[in-house]
Amino acid sequence: MSVFKGRNRHNTDMLSGSLWDKILMFALPLAASSMLQQLFNSADVAVVGKFTGKQALAAVGSNGPVINLLVNFFVGISVGTNVVIARYIGSGNEKRANSAAHTAVLVSVICGFVIMALGLLVSPLILNLIGTPDDFIDLAVLYLRIYFCGMPFMMLYNFCSAIFRSKGDTKKPLIYLFVSGIVNVILNLIFVIVFKMGVAGVAIATVISNMISSVLMLRSLTKEEGAIKITLKNLKIDKRNLSEIIRVGMPAGIQGMVFSISNVCVLSGLNLLGTDVVSASSAAQNYENLIYFMSNSFAQATVTFVSQNYGAGNLKRCKRAVLIGMGLSVAASAAMFAVFIVFRTPLLGIYTDDKEIIRIASQRLAVVGGTHFMCGIMDNISCCMRGLGYSLEPALISMAGACGLRVLWIYTVFKKVQTFAMLVAVYPISWFATALVLGIVCIYKFKVAEKKSARLADAVE
């Protein structure tokens, strides 16, 4: 049993007791946090769509894949933070957990400034390369550059959130995100409706809200007790911890970055089909993202539960955790899709009054949203393998399957049949193929880990 200090009502005991209820209670605040973040981001899209026009709607909505292209690499490294600290907690090594937490906080700030610099430099280049239509490219560049100015704060929030998750606390990040999100919505309305600032207004509102959430998170960590308490004067990078965080997080980050490249390729296909299709996809993606965040919250629960129990040497509990997490993920995805598809017309009407855009968005939601449970299966298996210490394998498989297959599809199948239906079909096809291969490899890795554990037990005897 871990000697981790500072357990309170916010923390989850992952090493003993029933699993399904703990995974559910761990995942729901995570899902709520991600959904709130998405809803607040959707407020950007909705406000400019309603009060500025469809060019502004396309400019803000189409920037998602471009933003993720530069952000996901460093967010993947934050996954390494979660795994490493959770494993130390599971094994009872409080000193190493504290050192890793300090390393993660400092690394997050450095990463944030790197992304900011890259974003400011390459925003126009990337948007031109993917063929962003001339009628909204200037607005897209403006939004993107302002958005990237808030990257140091966004990265700090993500890494601090990973630290909280590693010890079982998913509620505090939710509370702080809610506060900053309310500020974001209020500022959106003020900057766009009152001051007529358009896309610049929603971008500035996002930067300010990110600043608030990150400051609240860091302040809370400085008031923690035990392994994850942060003392600002002690912030430094421990080479051993950094190496381990990068070993686990780097493949996840590269995977996320390549995913974004594949999505940028999909965006280039959307751009070929016109502004209405780009706008429709932007509207539908807001609801697809909500399904994704729900399913992915169980994957994040899986990686944390598996990491702690692997650190404690309990492989049977690791296996049960991933199966339960996967089942809950599929059930939650199916339930959310059912709600969205039934009420698709009024929900999509939040973003636009254009009937043709709503029709196209409904088509995408039916195909992509209806098969999103496969993405949840894929993510749960990947996170399980990372919790076991295998980060490179799921990254390579995911890049070849979900990413490589999408790029191949865009430049072969879609090139011959340039229809919206043919373009969005790549999502379920790539998810299914990747999940199948990941499942086979994960079963093999569990068997390897069980044999290794048996050998260690025999050596002790």
C-alpha positions as CSV (number, residue, x, y, z in Angstrom):
1,M,0.0,0.0,0.0
2,S,1.2,3.5,-0.9
3,V,2.6,5.7,1.9
4,F,1.3,8.7,-0.1
5,K,0.4,11.5,2.3
6,G,-2.3,14.0,1.9
7,R,-5.3,11.8,0.9
8,N,-8.5,13.7,1.2
9,R,-12.1,13.6,-0.1
10,H,-10.9,14.7,-3.6
11,N,-8.5,11.7,-4.0
12,T,-9.4,8.3,-5.3
13,D,-7.9,5.1,-3.7
14,M,-7.0,3.2,-6.9
15,L,-5.2,0.3,-5.2
16,S,-8.1,-1.3,-3.3
17,G,-11.8,-1.8,-3.3
18,S,-14.3,-1.9,-6.2
19,L,-13.2,-0.5,-9.6
20,W,-16.2,0.4,-11.7
21,D,-17.6,3.0,-9.3
22,K,-14.2,4.5,-8.7
23,I,-13.4,4.7,-12.4
24,L,-16.8,6.3,-13.1
25,M,-16.3,8.9,-10.3
26,F,-12.7,9.6,-11.5
27,A,-13.8,9.9,-15.1
28,L,-16.9,12.0,-14.8
29,P,-15.1,15.2,-13.5
30,L,-12.5,14.7,-16.3
31,A,-15.3,14.4,-18.9
32,A,-17.1,17.4,-17.4
33,S,-13.8,19.4,-17.5
34,S,-13.2,18.6,-21.1
35,M,-16.8,19.2,-22.1
36,L,-16.8,22.5,-20.3
37,Q,-13.6,23.5,-22.1
38,Q,-15.3,22.4,-25.4
39,L,-18.5,24.3,-24.6
40,F,-16.6,27.4,-23.7
41,N,-14.6,27.0,-27.0
42,S,-17.9,26.4,-28.7
43,A,-19.1,29.7,-27.3
44,D,-16.4,31.3,-29.4
45,V,-17.8,29.7,-32.5
46,A,-21.4,30.4,-31.6
47,V,-20.9,34.0,-30.8
48,V,-19.0,34.9,-34.0
49,G,-21.3,32.7,-36.0
50,K,-24.4,34.5,-34.8
51,F,-23.1,38.0,-34.5
52,T,-20.3,38.3,-37.1
53,G,-21.0,35.9,-40.0
54,K,-20.1,32.6,-41.6
55,Q,-16.6,33.7,-42.6
56,A,-15.8,34.3,-39.0
57,L,-17.5,31.0,-38.0
58,A,-15.3,29.2,-40.5
59,A,-12.2,31.1,-39.4
60,V,-12.6,30.2,-35.7
61,G,-14.0,26.7,-36.2
62,S,-11.5,25.5,-38.8
63,N,-8.5,26.4,-36.6
64,G,-8.9,23.4,-34.3
65,P,-6.7,21.0,-36.3
66,V,-4.0,23.7,-36.8
67,I,-4.0,24.5,-33.1
68,N,-3.8,20.8,-32.2
69,L,-0.9,20.3,-34.6
70,L,1.4,22.3,-32.3
71,V,-0.3,21.7,-28.9
72,N,-0.8,17.9,-28.9
73,F,2.9,17.1,-28.8
74,F,3.3,18.8,-25.5
75,V,0.0,17.6,-24.1
76,G,1.3,14.1,-24.8
77,I,4.2,14.8,-22.6
78,S,1.8,15.7,-19.9
79,V,0.4,12.2,-20.2
80,G,4.0,11.1,-19.3
81,T,3.7,13.3,-16.2
82,N,0.5,11.5,-15.1
83,V,2.0,8.0,-15.6
84,V,5.3,8.7,-13.9
85,I,3.9,10.4,-10.8
86,A,1.0,7.8,-10.5
87,R,3.5,5.0,-10.6
88,Y,5.6,6.6,-7.9
89,I,2.5,7.0,-5.8
90,G,1.5,3.4,-6.3
91,S,4.9,2.2,-5.2
92,G,5.0,4.5,-2.2
93,N,7.9,6.7,-3.4
94,E,6.8,10.1,-2.3
95,K,10.1,11.8,-2.7
96,R,10.4,10.9,-6.4
97,A,6.7,11.8,-7.0
98,N,7.4,15.3,-5.6
99,S,10.5,15.8,-7.7
100,A,8.6,14.7,-10.8
101,A,5.8,17.2,-10.0
102,H,8.3,20.1,-9.7
103,T,9.9,19.0,-13.0
104,A,6.5,18.9,-14.8
105,V,5.5,22.4,-13.7
106,L,8.7,24.0,-15.0
107,V,8.6,22.0,-18.2
108,S,5.0,23.1,-18.9
109,V,6.0,26.8,-18.8
110,I,8.9,26.2,-21.1
111,C,6.8,24.2,-23.5
112,G,4.2,26.9,-23.5
113,F,6.6,29.6,-24.7
114,V,8.0,27.3,-27.3
115,I,4.5,26.7,-28.8
116,M,3.7,30.4,-28.6
117,A,6.8,31.2,-30.6
118,L,6.2,28.5,-33.2
119,G,2.5,29.5,-33.5
120,L,3.2,33.1,-34.1
121,L,5.8,32.3,-36.8
122,V,4.1,29.5,-38.7
123,S,0.3,30.3,-38.5
124,P,0.1,32.0,-41.9
125,L,2.3,29.3,-43.6
126,I,0.2,26.4,-42.3
127,L,-3.1,28.0,-43.2
128,N,-1.9,28.7,-46.7
129,L,-0.5,25.2,-47.1
130,I,-3.8,23.6,-46.3
131,G,-5.6,25.8,-48.8
132,T,-7.7,27.9,-46.4
133,P,-10.2,29.8,-48.6
134,D,-9.3,33.5,-49.3
135,D,-12.7,34.7,-48.0
136,F,-11.7,34.0,-44.4
137,I,-7.9,33.3,-44.2
138,D,-7.0,36.8,-42.8
139,L,-9.5,36.3,-40.0
140,A,-8.1,32.8,-39.3
141,V,-4.5,34.1,-39.1
142,L,-5.6,36.8,-36.7
143,Y,-7.5,34.4,-34.4
144,L,-4.7,31.8,-34.4
145,R,-1.9,34.3,-33.5
146,I,-3.8,35.8,-30.6
147,Y,-4.8,32.3,-29.4
148,F,-1.1,31.1,-29.4
149,C,-0.2,34.0,-27.1
150,G,-2.0,32.1,-24.3
151,M,-0.1,28.9,-24.8
152,P,2.1,29.2,-21.6
153,F,-1.0,29.4,-19.5
154,M,-2.7,26.5,-21.4
155,M,0.3,24.2,-21.0
156,L,0.6,25.1,-17.3
157,Y,-3.0,24.2,-16.8
158,N,-2.7,20.8,-18.6
159,F,0.4,19.8,-16.7
160,C,-1.0,20.8,-13.4
161,S,-4.2,18.9,-14.2
162,A,-2.0,15.8,-15.0
163,I,-0.4,16.1,-11.5
164,F,-3.8,16.2,-9.8
165,R,-5.0,13.2,-11.8
166,S,-2.0,11.2,-10.9
167,K,-3.1,11.2,-7.2
168,G,-6.8,10.7,-8.0
169,D,-8.1,14.3,-7.8
170,T,-10.1,15.2,-10.9
171,K,-12.5,17.6,-9.1
172,K,-10.3,20.6,-8.5
173,P,-9.4,21.0,-12.2
174,L,-13.1,20.9,-13.0
175,I,-13.9,23.7,-10.5
176,Y,-11.1,26.0,-11.7
177,L,-12.0,25.4,-15.3
178,F,-15.7,26.2,-14.6
179,V,-14.7,29.6,-13.1
180,S,-12.4,30.5,-16.0
181,G,-15.0,29.3,-18.5
182,I,-17.7,31.6,-17.2
183,V,-15.3,34.5,-17.5
184,N,-14.6,33.3,-21.1
185,V,-18.3,33.4,-22.1
186,I,-18.9,36.8,-20.5
187,L,-15.8,38.3,-22.2
188,N,-16.9,36.8,-25.5
189,L,-20.2,38.6,-25.4
190,I,-18.7,41.8,-24.3
191,F,-15.8,41.9,-26.8
192,V,-17.9,40.7,-29.8
193,I,-21.4,42.3,-29.2
194,V,-20.4,45.5,-27.3
195,F,-17.0,46.3,-28.7
196,K,-17.5,44.6,-32.2
197,M,-14.0,43.0,-32.0
198,G,-15.0,39.8,-34.0
199,V,-12.6,36.9,-34.0
200,A,-10.0,39.0,-32.1
201,G,-12.4,39.4,-29.3
202,V,-13.1,35.7,-28.8
203,A,-9.4,34.9,-29.0
204,I,-8.5,37.5,-26.4
205,A,-11.2,36.1,-24.1
206,T,-9.8,32.6,-24.5
207,V,-6.3,33.9,-23.5
208,I,-7.6,35.6,-20.4
209,S,-9.6,32.6,-19.3
210,N,-6.6,30.3,-19.7
211,M,-4.6,32.7,-17.6
212,I,-7.1,32.5,-14.8
213,S,-7.4,28.7,-14.8
214,S,-3.7,28.1,-14.8
215,V,-3.0,30.5,-11.9
216,L,-5.7,28.9,-9.8
217,M,-4.3,25.4,-10.5
218,L,-0.7,26.4,-9.6
219,R,-1.9,28.2,-6.5
220,S,-3.8,25.1,-5.4
221,L,-0.7,22.9,-5.9
222,T,1.3,25.2,-3.6
223,K,-1.2,24.6,-0.9
224,E,-1.3,20.8,-1.2
225,E,0.2,18.5,1.4
226,G,2.5,15.6,0.7
227,A,3.9,14.3,-2.6
228,I,2.5,16.8,-5.1
229,K,2.9,20.0,-3.0
230,I,4.7,22.6,-5.2
231,T,7.1,25.1,-3.7
232,L,7.9,27.7,-6.3
233,K,11.5,28.3,-5.1
234,N,12.2,24.6,-5.5
235,L,11.2,24.5,-9.1
236,K,13.9,22.7,-11.1
237,I,14.2,20.0,-13.7
238,D,15.4,16.6,-12.4
239,K,17.1,14.9,-15.3
240,R,16.0,11.4,-14.3
241,N,12.3,12.4,-14.0
242,L,12.4,14.4,-17.2
243,S,13.9,11.4,-19.0
244,E,11.1,9.1,-17.7
245,I,8.4,11.7,-18.5
246,I,9.8,12.1,-22.0
247,R,10.1,8.3,-22.5
248,V,6.5,7.8,-21.7
249,G,5.1,11.1,-23.0
250,M,7.2,11.7,-26.2
251,P,5.5,8.8,-28.2
252,A,2.1,10.0,-27.0
253,G,3.0,13.5,-28.1
254,I,4.3,12.5,-31.5
255,Q,1.1,10.4,-31.9
256,G,-1.0,13.4,-31.1
257,M,0.9,15.6,-33.4
258,V,0.7,13.1,-36.3
259,F,-3.1,12.7,-35.6
260,S,-3.3,16.5,-36.0
261,I,-1.4,16.3,-39.3
262,S,-3.9,13.7,-40.5
263,N,-6.8,15.9,-39.4
264,V,-5.1,18.9,-41.2
265,C,-5.1,16.7,-44.3
266,V,-8.8,16.1,-43.8
267,L,-9.3,19.8,-43.4
268,S,-7.5,20.4,-46.7
269,G,-10.1,18.0,-48.2
270,L,-12.9,20.0,-46.5
271,N,-11.5,23.2,-47.9
272,L,-11.8,21.8,-51.4
273,L,-15.5,21.3,-50.9
274,G,-16.2,25.0,-50.0
275,T,-17.0,27.3,-47.1
276,D,-20.4,25.8,-46.4
277,V,-18.8,22.3,-45.8
278,V,-16.1,23.8,-43.6
279,S,-18.7,25.7,-41.5
280,A,-20.9,22.6,-41.3
281,S,-18.0,20.4,-40.1
282,S,-17.0,23.0,-37.6
283,A,-20.5,23.0,-36.1
284,A,-20.8,19.1,-36.1
285,Q,-17.3,18.7,-34.6
286,N,-18.4,20.6,-31.5
287,Y,-20.8,17.7,-30.6
288,E,-18.4,15.0,-31.8
289,N,-15.8,16.5,-29.5
290,L,-18.2,16.2,-26.6
291,I,-18.6,12.4,-27.3
292,Y,-14.8,12.1,-27.6
293,F,-14.2,13.9,-24.3
294,M,-16.6,11.6,-22.6
295,S,-15.0,8.4,-24.0
296,N,-11.4,9.8,-23.5
297,S,-12.1,10.6,-19.8
298,F,-12.4,6.8,-19.2
299,A,-9.1,6.3,-21.2
300,Q,-7.4,8.9,-18.9
301,A,-8.9,7.0,-15.9
302,T,-7.5,3.8,-17.4
303,V,-3.9,5.1,-17.7
304,T,-4.0,6.4,-14.1
305,F,-5.5,3.3,-12.5
306,V,-3.2,1.0,-14.5
307,S,-0.1,3.1,-13.7
308,Q,-0.8,3.1,-9.9
309,N,-1.6,-0.6,-9.8
310,Y,1.3,-1.6,-12.0
311,G,3.5,0.4,-9.6
312,A,2.0,-1.7,-6.8
313,G,2.5,-4.9,-8.7
314,N,-1.2,-5.8,-9.2
315,L,-1.5,-6.9,-12.8
316,K,-4.9,-8.5,-12.3
317,R,-6.4,-5.2,-11.1
318,C,-4.7,-3.5,-14.1
319,K,-6.5,-5.9,-16.5
320,R,-9.9,-5.4,-14.8
321,A,-9.4,-1.6,-14.8
322,V,-9.0,-1.4,-18.6
323,L,-11.9,-3.7,-19.3
324,I,-14.2,-1.7,-17.1
325,G,-13.0,1.6,-18.5
326,M,-13.5,0.4,-22.0
327,G,-17.1,-0.8,-21.3
328,L,-18.0,2.4,-19.6
329,S,-16.5,4.4,-22.5
330,V,-18.6,2.6,-25.1
331,A,-21.8,2.9,-23.1
332,A,-21.3,6.6,-22.5
333,S,-20.4,7.3,-26.2
334,A,-23.5,5.5,-27.4
335,A,-25.8,7.4,-25.0
336,M,-24.4,10.8,-25.9
337,F,-24.7,10.1,-29.6
338,A,-28.3,9.0,-29.2
339,V,-29.2,12.4,-27.6
340,F,-27.3,14.4,-30.3
341,I,-28.7,12.6,-33.3
342,V,-32.3,12.9,-32.0
343,F,-32.0,16.7,-31.3
344,R,-29.5,17.4,-34.1
345,T,-31.5,20.2,-35.7
346,P,-32.0,22.5,-32.7
347,L,-28.5,21.7,-31.4
348,L,-26.8,22.6,-34.7
349,G,-29.0,25.6,-35.0
350,I,-27.1,27.1,-32.0
351,Y,-24.2,27.7,-34.4
352,T,-26.0,28.7,-37.6
353,D,-29.4,29.4,-39.1
354,D,-28.3,28.3,-42.6
355,K,-30.4,25.2,-43.4
356,E,-27.9,23.8,-45.9
357,I,-25.1,24.0,-43.4
358,I,-27.3,22.2,-40.8
359,R,-28.1,19.5,-43.4
360,I,-24.4,18.8,-44.1
361,A,-23.5,18.9,-40.4
362,S,-26.2,16.4,-39.6
363,Q,-24.7,14.0,-42.2
364,R,-21.3,14.2,-40.6
365,L,-22.7,13.8,-37.1
366,A,-24.5,10.6,-38.1
367,V,-21.3,9.0,-39.6
368,V,-18.6,10.2,-37.3
369,G,-20.6,10.6,-34.0
370,G,-22.3,7.2,-34.5
371,T,-19.0,5.3,-34.7
372,H,-17.1,7.3,-32.1
373,F,-17.3,4.5,-29.6
374,M,-14.5,2.8,-31.6
375,C,-12.3,5.7,-31.0
376,G,-12.9,5.2,-27.3
377,I,-11.9,1.6,-27.5
378,M,-8.7,2.6,-29.3
379,D,-7.9,5.2,-26.7
380,N,-8.5,2.9,-23.7
381,I,-6.2,0.2,-25.1
382,S,-3.5,2.8,-25.9
383,C,-3.7,4.2,-22.4
384,C,-3.6,0.8,-20.8
385,M,-0.3,0.0,-22.6
386,R,1.2,3.3,-21.5
387,G,0.2,2.6,-18.0
388,L,2.2,-0.7,-18.3
389,G,5.2,1.3,-19.5
390,Y,4.8,0.6,-23.3
391,S,4.4,4.0,-24.9
392,L,6.2,3.6,-28.2
393,E,4.1,0.6,-29.4
394,P,0.7,2.2,-29.2
395,A,2.0,5.4,-30.7
396,L,3.5,3.6,-33.7
397,I,0.3,1.6,-34.3
398,S,-1.9,4.6,-34.0
399,M,0.2,6.6,-36.3
400,A,0.2,3.9,-38.9
401,G,-3.5,3.1,-38.5
402,A,-5.5,6.1,-37.5
403,C,-3.1,8.6,-39.1
404,G,-1.4,7.0,-42.0
405,L,-4.6,5.4,-43.2
406,R,-6.3,8.8,-43.2
407,V,-3.6,10.5,-45.2
408,L,-3.6,7.6,-47.7
409,W,-7.4,7.8,-48.0
410,I,-7.3,11.5,-48.7
411,Y,-4.8,11.2,-51.5
412,T,-6.2,8.1,-53.1
413,V,-9.9,7.3,-52.5
414,F,-11.1,10.8,-51.8
415,K,-9.0,12.2,-54.7
416,K,-11.0,10.0,-57.1
417,V,-14.4,10.6,-55.4
418,Q,-14.4,14.1,-53.9
419,T,-17.7,13.9,-51.9
420,F,-18.3,14.8,-48.3
421,A,-19.6,11.3,-47.5
422,M,-16.4,9.7,-48.9
423,L,-14.3,12.1,-46.9
424,V,-15.9,11.5,-43.5
425,A,-15.9,7.7,-44.0
426,V,-12.2,7.7,-43.2
427,Y,-12.9,8.2,-39.5
428,P,-14.7,4.9,-38.6
429,I,-12.5,2.9,-41.0
430,S,-9.3,4.2,-39.4
431,W,-10.6,3.8,-35.8
432,F,-11.7,0.2,-36.4
433,A,-8.4,-0.9,-38.0
434,T,-6.3,0.7,-35.3
435,A,-8.3,-0.6,-32.4
436,L,-8.1,-4.2,-33.8
437,V,-4.3,-4.1,-34.0
438,L,-3.9,-2.4,-30.7
439,G,-6.1,-5.0,-29.0
440,I,-3.9,-7.9,-30.3
441,V,-0.7,-6.2,-29.2
442,C,-2.1,-5.3,-25.8
443,I,-3.1,-8.9,-25.0
444,Y,0.5,-9.9,-25.9
445,K,2.0,-7.2,-23.7
446,F,-0.1,-8.3,-20.7
447,K,1.2,-11.8,-21.1
448,V,4.8,-10.5,-21.2
449,A,4.2,-8.5,-18.1
450,E,2.6,-11.5,-16.3
451,K,5.6,-13.7,-17.1
452,K,8.0,-11.1,-15.9
453,S,6.0,-10.7,-12.7
454,A,6.1,-14.5,-12.2
455,R,9.8,-14.7,-12.7
456,L,10.4,-11.9,-10.1
457,A,8.1,-13.8,-7.6
458,D,10.1,-17.0,-8.1
459,A,13.4,-15.1,-7.6
460,V,12.1,-13.7,-4.3
461,E,11.1,-17.1,-3.1
